[in-house]
């Protein structure tokens, strides 16, 4: 079995102060994909680099206090891939891939477009350039799990207030159509939705800090495991952890009946 967790930390130092690493030590995870580190390599204390038998690999943003992704794992990778080979995207620290015999695990932080029109255009630009990479990964013959904050709620059941958000970043028709293309045309599988096709409130992974969004569960499902079909088919259970708050996101854990080979 492989246990893989995805968690947007909204700052690894902040999440650590709220008990994230203590929680992580009890999860018996094989891989923990984290996003939005908001830290440089020099900012990471030793417990943030390795804890509970897990070693951390990181791809930091060039801008201080911004973006960045990482993967904690107890399995030594054959290869570590930092970035997509696209300068402006890689400067923001949005993609990290660990390769093993026949399988890869990816931590992804797709841009948000909510802060400005400029950032929305940057998000569209990322999506357009990331799609060929997704097609290439899908055609590689490898099993792949891409965990992360995709910053898109795919369907109406993926957020509480879908009607009032149809013109807002994260639920724009263009974004939703792009994710449909990833799933329906390229053949990636939304693992949580495969397991729980009708889940609504229990599926949310992000809540605005405004108003009473958390208290009233006015959430969005924007954190996903997207996987190639064979490994996706082995997934047995998935859960969003809400008993503690480390961030404005909640960790998403999926157990796969899949074994790494040496």
DRENPA-3360 file (N, C-alpha, C; in nm, 2 decimals, always signed):
BEGIN
1 = XXXXXXXX = +0.08/-0.12/+0.00/+0.00/+0.00/+0.00/+0.09/+0.13/+0.00 ~ +0.04/+0.23/-0.07/+0.10/+0.36/-0.06/+0.00/+0.46/-0.01 ~ +0.05/+0.53/+0.09/-0.04/+0.64/+0.15/+0.03/+0.77/+0.10 ~ -0.05/+0.85/+0.03/+0.00/+0.98/-0.03/-0.09/+1.09/+0.02 ~ -0.03/+1.19/+0.07/-0.10/+1.31/+0.12/-0.07/+1.43/+0.04 ~ -0.17/+1.52/+0.02/-0.14/+1.65/-0.04/-0.19/+1.75/+0.06 ~ -0.11/+1.86/+0.08/-0.14/+1.96/+0.17/-0.09/+2.10/+0.13 ~ -0.17/+2.19/+0.10/-0.12/+2.33/+0.09/-0.11/+2.39/+0.23;
9 = XXXXXXXX = +0.01/+2.43/+0.26/+0.04/+2.47/+0.40/+0.02/+2.62/+0.42 ~ +0.01/+2.70/+0.31/+0.00/+2.85/+0.33/+0.11/+2.90/+0.42 ~ +0.23/+2.85/+0.40/+0.35/+2.88/+0.48/+0.39/+2.77/+0.56 ~ +0.51/+2.70/+0.53/+0.55/+2.59/+0.61/+0.58/+2.62/+0.75 ~ +0.64/+2.74/+0.77/+0.67/+2.78/+0.91/+0.54/+2.80/+0.99 ~ +0.44/+2.87/+0.93/+0.32/+2.89/+1.00/+0.25/+2.75/+1.03 ~ +0.25/+2.66/+0.93/+0.18/+2.53/+0.95/+0.26/+2.45/+1.06 ~ +0.39/+2.46/+1.06/+0.47/+2.39/+1.16/+0.43/+2.44/+1.30;
17 = XXXXXXXX = +0.41/+2.57/+1.32/+0.38/+2.63/+1.45/+0.24/+2.59/+1.49 ~ +0.16/+2.54/+1.40/+0.02/+2.49/+1.43/+0.01/+2.34/+1.44 ~ +0.13/+2.27/+1.44/+0.13/+2.13/+1.47/+0.13/+2.04/+1.35 ~ +0.16/+2.09/+1.23/+0.16/+2.01/+1.11/+0.26/+1.90/+1.11 ~ +0.38/+1.92/+1.15/+0.48/+1.82/+1.15/+0.45/+1.71/+1.26 ~ +0.40/+1.75/+1.37/+0.36/+1.65/+1.47/+0.25/+1.56/+1.41 ~ +0.15/+1.62/+1.35/+0.04/+1.54/+1.28/+0.10/+1.45/+1.18 ~ +0.20/+1.50/+1.10/+0.26/+1.43/+0.99/+0.33/+1.30/+1.04;
25 = XXXXXXXX = +0.39/+1.32/+1.16/+0.47/+1.20/+1.21/+0.38/+1.09/+1.25 ~ +0.25/+1.11/+1.27/+0.16/+1.00/+1.30/+0.08/+0.94/+1.19 ~ +0.11/+0.99/+1.06/+0.03/+0.95/+0.95/+0.07/+0.82/+0.88 ~ +0.19/+0.78/+0.90/+0.25/+0.66/+0.83/+0.24/+0.68/+0.68 ~ +0.27/+0.80/+0.63/+0.26/+0.82/+0.49/+0.39/+0.79/+0.42 ~ +0.37/+0.75/+0.29/+0.49/+0.72/+0.20/+0.53/+0.85/+0.14 ~ +0.43/+0.93/+0.10/+0.46/+1.06/+0.03/+0.37/+1.17/+0.09 ~ +0.43/+1.28/+0.11/+0.35/+1.40/+0.15/+0.39/+1.51/+0.06;
33 = XXXXXXXX = +0.30/+1.55/-0.03/+0.32/+1.66/-0.12/+0.27/+1.79/-0.06 ~ +0.36/+1.88/-0.05/+0.32/+2.01/+0.01/+0.33/+2.12/-0.09 ~ +0.25/+2.23/-0.07/+0.25/+2.34/-0.16/+0.25/+2.47/-0.08 ~ +0.28/+2.58/-0.14/+0.29/+2.71/-0.08/+0.37/+2.71/+0.04 ~ +0.50/+2.68/+0.02/+0.60/+2.68/+0.13/+0.62/+2.82/+0.19 ~ +0.62/+2.92/+0.10/+0.65/+3.06/+0.14/+0.78/+3.07/+0.22 ~ +0.88/+2.99/+0.18/+1.01/+2.99/+0.25/+1.12/+2.95/+0.15 ~ +1.24/+3.00/+0.18/+1.36/+2.96/+0.11/+1.43/+2.85/+0.18;
41 = XXXXXXXX = +1.53/+2.79/+0.12/+1.59/+2.68/+0.18/+1.65/+2.71/+0.31 ~ +1.71/+2.83/+0.32/+1.77/+2.88/+0.45/+1.67/+2.90/+0.56 ~ +1.54/+2.91/+0.53/+1.44/+2.93/+0.63/+1.39/+2.80/+0.69 ~ +1.43/+2.69/+0.64/+1.38/+2.56/+0.69/+1.47/+2.51/+0.80 ~ +1.41/+2.48/+0.91/+1.48/+2.42/+1.02/+1.49/+2.27/+1.00 ~ +1.58/+2.21/+1.07/+1.60/+2.06/+1.05/+1.48/+1.98/+1.05 ~ +1.38/+2.00/+1.15/+1.26/+1.92/+1.15/+1.17/+1.94/+1.02 ~ +1.19/+2.06/+0.95/+1.11/+2.08/+0.83/+1.18/+2.01/+0.71;
49 = XXXXXXXX = +1.31/+1.98/+0.72/+1.38/+1.91/+0.61/+1.36/+1.76/+0.62 ~ +1.34/+1.71/+0.74/+1.33/+1.56/+0.76/+1.26/+1.54/+0.89 ~ +1.16/+1.45/+0.89/+1.09/+1.42/+1.02/+1.03/+1.28/+1.01 ~ +1.02/+1.21/+1.12/+0.95/+1.08/+1.13/+0.99/+0.99/+1.02 ~ +1.12/+0.98/+0.98/+1.16/+0.89/+0.88/+1.14/+0.94/+0.74 ~ +1.09/+1.06/+0.72/+1.06/+1.12/+0.59/+1.17/+1.23/+0.56 ~ +1.22/+1.22/+0.44/+1.31/+1.32/+0.39/+1.24/+1.41/+0.30 ~ +1.27/+1.54/+0.31/+1.20/+1.64/+0.23/+1.28/+1.68/+0.11;
57 = XXXXXXXX = +1.22/+1.69/-0.01/+1.28/+1.75/-0.13/+1.19/+1.87/-0.16 ~ +1.26/+1.98/-0.21/+1.19/+2.11/-0.22/+1.23/+2.18/-0.35 ~ +1.13/+2.26/-0.40/+1.15/+2.35/-0.51/+1.10/+2.48/-0.47 ~ +1.19/+2.57/-0.44/+1.16/+2.70/-0.38/+1.13/+2.81/-0.49 ~ +1.05/+2.90/-0.46/+1.03/+3.02/-0.55/+1.15/+3.11/-0.53 ~ +1.18/+3.18/-0.63/+1.29/+3.28/-0.62/+1.25/+3.40/-0.53 ~ +1.12/+3.44/-0.54/+1.07/+3.55/-0.46/+1.05/+3.50/-0.31 ~ +1.10/+3.58/-0.22/+1.10/+3.54/-0.08/+0.95/+3.54/-0.03;
65 = XXXXXXXX = +0.92/+3.44/+0.05/+0.79/+3.44/+0.11/+0.67/+3.41/+0.02 ~ +0.71/+3.33/-0.09/+0.61/+3.31/-0.20/+0.62/+3.17/-0.25 ~ +0.50/+3.11/-0.27/+0.49/+2.98/-0.35/+0.58/+2.87/-0.29 ~ +0.63/+2.79/-0.38/+0.72/+2.68/-0.34/+0.65/+2.55/-0.32 ~ +0.71/+2.44/-0.36/+0.65/+2.31/-0.33/+0.75/+2.21/-0.28 ~ +0.70/+2.10/-0.22/+0.79/+2.00/-0.17/+0.73/+1.86/-0.16 ~ +0.81/+1.76/-0.14/+0.76/+1.63/-0.12/+0.84/+1.56/-0.01 ~ +0.78/+1.51/+0.09/+0.84/+1.43/+0.20/+0.82/+1.29/+0.16;
73 = XXXXXXXX = +0.92/+1.20/+0.17/+0.91/+1.06/+0.14/+1.00/+0.98/+0.22 ~ +0.96/+0.85/+0.24/+1.05/+0.76/+0.30/+1.12/+0.67/+0.20 ~ +1.11/+0.70/+0.07/+1.16/+0.62/-0.04/+1.26/+0.70/-0.12 ~ +1.38/+0.65/-0.13/+1.49/+0.73/-0.20/+1.45/+0.73/-0.35 ~ +1.44/+0.84/-0.42/+1.40/+0.85/-0.56/+1.52/+0.81/-0.65 ~ +1.49/+0.77/-0.77/+1.59/+0.75/-0.87/+1.63/+0.89/-0.93 ~ +1.53/+0.98/-0.94/+1.56/+1.11/-1.00/+1.46/+1.21/-0.94 ~ +1.52/+1.33/-0.92/+1.44/+1.44/-0.87/+1.43/+1.55/-0.98;
81 = XXXXXXXX = +1.31/+1.59/-1.02/+1.29/+1.69/-1.13/+1.23/+1.81/-1.06 ~ +1.31/+1.92/-1.06/+1.26/+2.05/-1.01/+1.22/+2.14/-1.13 ~ +1.09/+2.17/-1.14/+1.04/+2.26/-1.24/+1.01/+2.19/-1.37 ~ +0.96/+2.27/-1.46/+0.91/+2.22/-1.59/+1.01/+2.26/-1.70 ~ +1.11/+2.33/-1.67/+1.20/+2.38/-1.77/+1.15/+2.50/-1.84 ~ +1.06/+2.57/-1.78/+1.01/+2.70/-1.83/+1.04/+2.81/-1.73 ~ +1.12/+2.90/-1.77/+1.19/+2.99/-1.68/+1.09/+3.06/-1.58 ~ +0.99/+3.13/-1.64/+0.90/+3.21/-1.55/+0.82/+3.13/-1.46;
89 = XXXXXXXX = +0.78/+3.01/-1.50/+0.71/+2.91/-1.41/+0.80/+2.86/-1.31 ~ +0.92/+2.82/-1.34/+1.01/+2.76/-1.25/+1.06/+2.86/-1.14 ~ +1.06/+2.99/-1.18/+1.10/+3.09/-1.08/+1.00/+3.10/-0.97 ~ +0.88/+3.05/-0.99/+0.78/+3.06/-0.89/+0.77/+2.93/-0.81 ~ +0.85/+2.83/-0.84/+0.85/+2.71/-0.76/+0.72/+2.63/-0.75 ~ +0.68/+2.58/-0.87/+0.54/+2.52/-0.87/+0.53/+2.38/-0.91 ~ +0.65/+2.31/-0.93/+0.64/+2.17/-0.98/+0.77/+2.10/-0.93 ~ +0.74/+1.98/-0.86/+0.85/+1.89/-0.82/+0.80/+1.75/-0.84;
97 = XXXXXXXX = +0.89/+1.67/-0.90/+0.86/+1.53/-0.94/+0.97/+1.44/-0.89 ~ +0.93/+1.33/-0.82/+1.02/+1.23/-0.78/+0.99/+1.10/-0.86 ~ +1.09/+1.04/-0.92/+1.08/+0.93/-1.01/+1.13/+0.80/-0.94 ~ +1.06/+0.69/-0.96/+1.09/+0.56/-0.91/+1.07/+0.46/-1.03 ~ +1.11/+0.34/-1.01/+1.09/+0.25/-1.12/+0.94/+0.24/-1.17 ~ +0.91/+0.29/-1.28/+0.78/+0.28/-1.34/+0.67/+0.37/-1.28 ~ +0.71/+0.46/-1.18/+0.61/+0.54/-1.12/+0.67/+0.68/-1.08 ~ +0.59/+0.78/-1.08/+0.64/+0.92/-1.04/+0.53/+0.98/-0.95;
105 = XXXXXXXX = +0.58/+1.06/-0.85/+0.49/+1.13/-0.76/+0.53/+1.28/-0.78 ~ +0.42/+1.36/-0.80/+0.44/+1.51/-0.83/+0.37/+1.59/-0.73 ~ +0.44/+1.70/-0.68/+0.37/+1.80/-0.61/+0.35/+1.93/-0.70 ~ +0.23/+1.98/-0.71/+0.20/+2.08/-0.80/+0.13/+2.20/-0.73 ~ +0.16/+2.32/-0.76/+0.09/+2.44/-0.71/+0.05/+2.52/-0.83 ~ -0.07/+2.50/-0.88/-0.11/+2.58/-1.00/-0.15/+2.72/-0.95 ~ -0.11/+2.82/-1.03/-0.13/+2.96/-0.98/-0.28/+2.99/-0.95 ~ -0.30/+3.08/-0.86/-0.43/+3.14/-0.84/-0.44/+3.27/-0.92;
113 = XXXXXXXX = -0.56/+3.30/-0.97/-0.58/+3.42/-1.05/-0.67/+3.52/-0.97 ~ -0.69/+3.50/-0.85/-0.79/+3.58/-0.77/-0.74/+3.72/-0.74 ~ -0.61/+3.74/-0.74/-0.56/+3.87/-0.69/-0.57/+3.98/-0.79 ~ -0.57/+3.95/-0.92/-0.57/+4.05/-1.02/-0.59/+3.99/-1.16 ~ -0.63/+4.07/-1.26/-0.64/+4.03/-1.39/-0.51/+3.98/-1.45 ~ -0.40/+4.04/-1.40/-0.26/+4.00/-1.45/-0.23/+3.86/-1.40 ~ -0.27/+3.83/-1.28/-0.24/+3.69/-1.23/-0.33/+3.59/-1.29 ~ -0.45/+3.63/-1.33/-0.54/+3.54/-1.40/-0.48/+3.50/-1.53;
121 = XXXXXXXX = -0.43/+3.60/-1.60/-0.37/+3.58/-1.73/-0.24/+3.49/-1.71 ~ -0.17/+3.51/-1.60/-0.06/+3.42/-1.57/-0.10/+3.28/-1.55 ~ -0.22/+3.26/-1.48/-0.27/+3.13/-1.46/-0.31/+3.06/-1.59 ~ -0.38/+3.14/-1.68/-0.41/+3.08/-1.81/-0.29/+3.04/-1.89 ~ -0.18/+3.13/-1.88/-0.06/+3.10/-1.94/+0.01/+2.97/-1.89 ~ +0.00/+2.95/-1.76/+0.05/+2.83/-1.70/-0.03/+2.71/-1.75 ~ -0.16/+2.72/-1.75/-0.24/+2.61/-1.79/-0.21/+2.57/-1.94 ~ -0.20/+2.67/-2.02/-0.17/+2.64/-2.16/-0.04/+2.56/-2.18;
129 = XXXXXXXX = +0.06/+2.60/-2.11/+0.19/+2.54/-2.12/+0.21/+2.41/-2.05 ~ +0.12/+2.39/-1.94/+0.13/+2.27/-1.86/+0.06/+2.16/-1.93 ~ -0.04/+2.19/-2.01/-0.12/+2.08/-2.08/-0.03/+1.99/-2.16 ~ +0.06/+2.04/-2.24/+0.14/+1.94/-2.32/+0.23/+1.85/-2.23 ~ +0.27/+1.91/-2.11/+0.35/+1.83/-2.02/+0.26/+1.72/-1.96 ~ +0.13/+1.75/-1.93/+0.04/+1.65/-1.88/+0.02/+1.54/-1.98 ~ +0.01/+1.58/-2.11/-0.01/+1.48/-2.22/+0.12/+1.39/-2.23 ~ +0.23/+1.45/-2.22/+0.36/+1.38/-2.22/+0.37/+1.28/-2.11;
137 = XXXXXXXX = +0.34/+1.32/-1.99/+0.34/+1.23/-1.87/+0.24/+1.12/-1.89 ~ +0.13/+1.15/-1.94/+0.02/+1.05/-1.96/+0.06/+0.94/-2.06 ~ +0.14/+0.99/-2.16/+0.18/+0.90/-2.27/+0.31/+0.83/-2.24 ~ +0.37/+0.85/-2.12/+0.51/+0.80/-2.09/+0.51/+0.66/-2.06 ~ +0.39/+0.60/-2.03/+0.39/+0.46/-1.98/+0.42/+0.44/-1.84 ~ +0.45/+0.55/-1.77/+0.47/+0.54/-1.62/+0.34/+0.56/-1.55 ~ +0.33/+0.51/-1.43/+0.22/+0.54/-1.34/+0.26/+0.67/-1.27 ~ +0.16/+0.77/-1.26/+0.19/+0.90/-1.21/+0.08/+0.94/-1.12;
145 = XXXXXXXX = +0.11/+1.00/-1.00/+0.01/+1.07/-0.92/+0.06/+1.21/-0.90 ~ -0.03/+1.30/-0.94/+0.00/+1.45/-0.93/-0.09/+1.50/-0.82 ~ -0.02/+1.54/-0.71/-0.10/+1.59/-0.59/-0.08/+1.74/-0.58 ~ -0.18/+1.81/-0.55/-0.16/+1.95/-0.53/-0.28/+2.04/-0.52 ~ -0.25/+2.17/-0.51/-0.35/+2.27/-0.52/-0.37/+2.32/-0.66 ~ -0.48/+2.27/-0.73/-0.50/+2.30/-0.87/-0.57/+2.44/-0.88 ~ -0.62/+2.49/-0.78/-0.69/+2.62/-0.78/-0.81/+2.63/-0.88 ~ -0.87/+2.51/-0.90/-0.99/+2.51/-0.99/-1.09/+2.41/-0.92;
153 = XXXXXXXX = -1.21/+2.46/-0.90/-1.32/+2.37/-0.86/-1.39/+2.32/-0.99 ~ -1.39/+2.19/-1.01/-1.42/+2.14/-1.15/-1.57/+2.15/-1.17 ~ -1.65/+2.10/-1.08/-1.80/+2.09/-1.10/-1.88/+2.17/-1.00 ~ -2.01/+2.18/-1.02/-2.09/+2.25/-0.93/-2.09/+2.19/-0.79 ~ -2.07/+2.06/-0.78/-2.07/+2.00/-0.64/-1.94/+2.02/-0.57 ~ -1.84/+2.08/-0.64/-1.71/+2.10/-0.58/-1.70/+2.23/-0.50 ~ -1.80/+2.31/-0.49/-1.80/+2.43/-0.40/-1.94/+2.46/-0.36 ~ -1.95/+2.52/-0.24/-2.08/+2.55/-0.18/-2.16/+2.65/-0.27;
161 = XXXXXXXX = -2.10/+2.76/-0.29/-2.18/+2.87/-0.36/-2.14/+2.88/-0.51 ~ -2.17/+2.78/-0.59/-2.13/+2.78/-0.72/-2.20/+2.88/-0.81 ~ -2.32/+2.91/-0.78/-2.39/+3.01/-0.87/-2.33/+3.15/-0.86 ~ -2.29/+3.19/-0.74/-2.24/+3.32/-0.73/-2.09/+3.33/-0.76 ~ -2.03/+3.22/-0.80/-1.88/+3.22/-0.83/-1.85/+3.19/-0.97 ~ -1.95/+3.19/-1.06/-1.93/+3.16/-1.20/-1.84/+3.26/-1.27 ~ -1.82/+3.38/-1.22/-1.74/+3.48/-1.28/-1.61/+3.50/-1.20 ~ -1.59/+3.41/-1.10/-1.47/+3.43/-1.02/-1.36/+3.33/-1.05;
169 = XXXXXXXX = -1.23/+3.37/-1.04/-1.12/+3.28/-1.06/-1.14/+3.16/-0.97 ~ -1.11/+3.04/-1.03/-1.12/+2.92/-0.97/-1.25/+2.84/-1.01 ~ -1.34/+2.91/-1.07/-1.46/+2.85/-1.12/-1.51/+2.91/-1.25 ~ -1.41/+2.97/-1.32/-1.44/+3.02/-1.45/-1.47/+2.91/-1.56 ~ -1.56/+2.94/-1.65/-1.58/+2.83/-1.75/-1.46/+2.78/-1.82 ~ -1.36/+2.87/-1.85/-1.24/+2.83/-1.92/-1.15/+2.74/-1.83 ~ -1.15/+2.77/-1.70/-1.07/+2.68/-1.61/-1.14/+2.55/-1.60 ~ -1.27/+2.54/-1.58/-1.34/+2.42/-1.57/-1.33/+2.33/-1.70;
177 = XXXXXXXX = -1.33/+2.40/-1.81/-1.32/+2.33/-1.94/-1.18/+2.27/-1.96 ~ -1.08/+2.34/-1.91/-0.94/+2.30/-1.92/-0.93/+2.17/-1.83 ~ -0.98/+2.17/-1.71/-0.97/+2.05/-1.63/-1.05/+1.94/-1.69 ~ -1.16/+1.96/-1.75/-1.24/+1.86/-1.82/-1.15/+1.80/-1.93 ~ -1.08/+1.88/-2.00/-0.99/+1.83/-2.10/-0.88/+1.74/-2.05 ~ -0.82/+1.78/-1.93/-0.72/+1.70/-1.87/-0.78/+1.56/-1.83 ~ -0.90/+1.56/-1.79/-0.96/+1.43/-1.74/-1.02/+1.35/-1.86 ~ -1.10/+1.42/-1.94/-1.17/+1.35/-2.05/-1.09/+1.32/-2.17;
185 = XXXXXXXX = -1.00/+1.41/-2.21/-0.93/+1.39/-2.33/-0.79/+1.33/-2.31 ~ -0.72/+1.37/-2.20/-0.59/+1.32/-2.18/-0.60/+1.19/-2.09 ~ -0.71/+1.17/-2.03/-0.73/+1.04/-1.96/-0.68/+1.04/-1.81 ~ -0.65/+1.15/-1.75/-0.62/+1.15/-1.61/-0.74/+1.12/-1.53 ~ -0.72/+1.07/-1.41/-0.83/+1.03/-1.32/-0.83/+1.12/-1.19 ~ -0.94/+1.18/-1.16/-0.96/+1.25/-1.04/-1.00/+1.15/-0.93 ~ -0.89/+1.11/-0.85/-0.90/+0.99/-0.77/-1.01/+1.01/-0.66 ~ -1.02/+1.12/-0.60/-1.13/+1.14/-0.50/-1.27/+1.12/-0.56;
193 = XXXXXXXX = -1.29/+1.18/-0.68/-1.42/+1.17/-0.74/-1.45/+1.02/-0.79 ~ -1.34/+0.95/-0.82/-1.36/+0.81/-0.86/-1.42/+0.73/-0.74 ~ -1.37/+0.76/-0.62/-1.41/+0.69/-0.50/-1.54/+0.75/-0.45 ~ -1.57/+0.88/-0.46/-1.68/+0.94/-0.40/-1.75/+1.03/-0.50 ~ -1.82/+0.98/-0.60/-1.87/+1.06/-0.71/-1.97/+1.17/-0.67 ~ -2.04/+1.15/-0.56/-2.14/+1.24/-0.52/-2.11/+1.32/-0.40 ~ -1.99/+1.31/-0.35/-1.96/+1.38/-0.22/-1.96/+1.53/-0.24 ~ -2.02/+1.60/-0.14/-2.02/+1.75/-0.15/-1.94/+1.81/-0.04;
201 = XXXXXXXX = -2.01/+1.84/+0.07/-1.94/+1.91/+0.18/-1.82/+1.85/+0.24 ~ -1.82/+1.71/+0.25/-1.70/+1.64/+0.30/-1.58/+1.65/+0.21 ~ -1.60/+1.69/+0.08/-1.49/+1.69/-0.01/-1.42/+1.82/-0.02 ~ -1.47/+1.93/+0.05/-1.40/+2.06/+0.04/-1.26/+2.06/+0.10 ~ -1.17/+2.13/+0.04/-1.03/+2.13/+0.09/-0.98/+2.27/+0.12 ~ -1.06/+2.38/+0.08/-1.02/+2.52/+0.11/-1.14/+2.60/+0.15 ~ -1.11/+2.69/+0.24/-1.22/+2.78/+0.29/-1.16/+2.92/+0.30 ~ -1.23/+3.02/+0.25/-1.19/+3.16/+0.26/-1.17/+3.20/+0.41;
209 = XXXXXXXX = -1.08/+3.29/+0.43/-1.07/+3.34/+0.57/-1.17/+3.45/+0.60 ~ -1.25/+3.48/+0.50/-1.35/+3.59/+0.52/-1.48/+3.53/+0.58 ~ -1.55/+3.61/+0.66/-1.67/+3.57/+0.71/-1.66/+3.45/+0.80 ~ -1.76/+3.36/+0.78/-1.77/+3.24/+0.86/-1.75/+3.12/+0.77 ~ -1.67/+3.13/+0.67/-1.66/+3.02/+0.57/-1.63/+2.89/+0.63 ~ -1.53/+2.88/+0.72/-1.49/+2.76/+0.78/-1.60/+2.71/+0.87 ~ -1.65/+2.79/+0.96/-1.76/+2.75/+1.05/-1.88/+2.70/+0.98 ~ -1.91/+2.76/+0.87/-2.03/+2.72/+0.80/-2.01/+2.62/+0.68;
217 = XXXXXXXX = -1.88/+2.58/+0.67/-1.84/+2.49/+0.57/-1.87/+2.54/+0.43 ~ -1.85/+2.67/+0.41/-1.86/+2.73/+0.28/-1.73/+2.71/+0.20 ~ -1.71/+2.59/+0.15/-1.58/+2.56/+0.10/-1.57/+2.53/-0.05 ~ -1.45/+2.50/-0.09/-1.42/+2.47/-0.23/-1.34/+2.34/-0.23 ~ -1.35/+2.25/-0.33/-1.26/+2.14/-0.35/-1.17/+2.18/-0.46 ~ -1.05/+2.22/-0.43/-0.95/+2.26/-0.52/-0.82/+2.19/-0.51 ~ -0.81/+2.10/-0.41/-0.69/+2.01/-0.39/-0.72/+1.87/-0.44 ~ -0.64/+1.82/-0.53/-0.67/+1.69/-0.60/-0.55/+1.60/-0.60;
225 = XXXXXXXX = -0.58/+1.47/-0.61/-0.49/+1.37/-0.66/-0.54/+1.34/-0.81 ~ -0.46/+1.38/-0.91/-0.49/+1.33/-1.04/-0.39/+1.22/-1.08 ~ -0.43/+1.11/-1.13/-0.35/+0.99/-1.14/-0.37/+0.92/-1.28 ~ -0.27/+0.85/-1.32/-0.29/+0.76/-1.44/-0.39/+0.65/-1.40 ~ -0.46/+0.60/-1.50/-0.57/+0.51/-1.47/-0.54/+0.39/-1.38 ~ -0.43/+0.32/-1.41/-0.40/+0.19/-1.34/-0.37/+0.22/-1.19 ~ -0.30/+0.32/-1.16/-0.27/+0.34/-1.02/-0.40/+0.40/-0.95 ~ -0.47/+0.48/-1.02/-0.59/+0.54/-0.97/-0.69/+0.43/-0.93;
233 = XXXXXXXX = -0.70/+0.32/-1.01/-0.79/+0.21/-0.99/-0.76/+0.13/-0.86 ~ -0.64/+0.15/-0.81/-0.60/+0.08/-0.69/-0.64/+0.16/-0.56 ~ -0.68/+0.28/-0.58/-0.72/+0.37/-0.46/-0.83/+0.31/-0.39 ~ -0.82/+0.29/-0.25/-0.92/+0.23/-0.17/-1.00/+0.33/-0.09 ~ -0.94/+0.43/-0.04/-1.00/+0.52/+0.05/-0.93/+0.66/+0.04 ~ -1.01/+0.77/+0.06/-0.96/+0.90/+0.06/-1.03/+0.98/+0.17 ~ -0.96/+1.08/+0.23/-1.02/+1.15/+0.34/-0.96/+1.29/+0.34 ~ -1.04/+1.39/+0.37/-1.00/+1.53/+0.40/-0.99/+1.54/+0.55;
241 = XXXXXXXX = -0.87/+1.58/+0.60/-0.85/+1.59/+0.75/-0.89/+1.73/+0.80 ~ -0.99/+1.74/+0.89/-1.04/+1.87/+0.93/-1.04/+1.88/+1.08 ~ -0.99/+1.79/+1.15/-0.99/+1.79/+1.30/-0.90/+1.90/+1.35 ~ -0.79/+1.93/+1.28/-0.70/+2.04/+1.31/-0.69/+2.13/+1.19 ~ -0.65/+2.26/+1.22/-0.63/+2.35/+1.11/-0.49/+2.39/+1.10 ~ -0.42/+2.36/+1.00/-0.28/+2.40/+0.98/-0.27/+2.51/+0.88 ~ -0.38/+2.54/+0.81/-0.37/+2.63/+0.69/-0.52/+2.66/+0.66 ~ -0.54/+2.74/+0.55/-0.67/+2.76/+0.50/-0.71/+2.65/+0.41;
249 = XXXXXXXX = -0.62/+2.55/+0.39/-0.65/+2.43/+0.32/-0.65/+2.32/+0.42 ~ -0.71/+2.20/+0.38/-0.70/+2.08/+0.46/-0.63/+1.97/+0.39 ~ -0.55/+1.89/+0.46/-0.48/+1.78/+0.39/-0.58/+1.68/+0.33 ~ -0.54/+1.62/+0.21/-0.62/+1.52/+0.14/-0.53/+1.39/+0.14 ~ -0.58/+1.29/+0.20/-0.50/+1.16/+0.21/-0.57/+1.05/+0.12 ~ -0.49/+0.98/+0.04/-0.54/+0.87/-0.04/-0.45/+0.75/-0.02 ~ -0.52/+0.64/+0.01/-0.44/+0.51/+0.02/-0.46/+0.43/-0.12 ~ -0.34/+0.39/-0.17/-0.34/+0.32/-0.30/-0.29/+0.17/-0.27;
257 = XXXXXX = -0.35/+0.08/-0.33/-0.31/-0.06/-0.32/-0.20/-0.09/-0.42 ~ -0.09/-0.02/-0.41/+0.02/-0.02/-0.51/+0.15/-0.02/-0.44 ~ +0.24/-0.10/-0.49/+0.37/-0.12/-0.42/+0.48/-0.07/-0.51 ~ +0.57/+0.01/-0.45/+0.69/+0.05/-0.53/+0.78/-0.07/-0.54 ~ +0.85/-0.08/-0.66/+0.94/-0.19/-0.68/+1.08/-0.14/-0.68 ~ +1.17/-0.21/-0.64/+1.31/-0.17/-0.63/+1.38/-0.16/-0.76;
% end
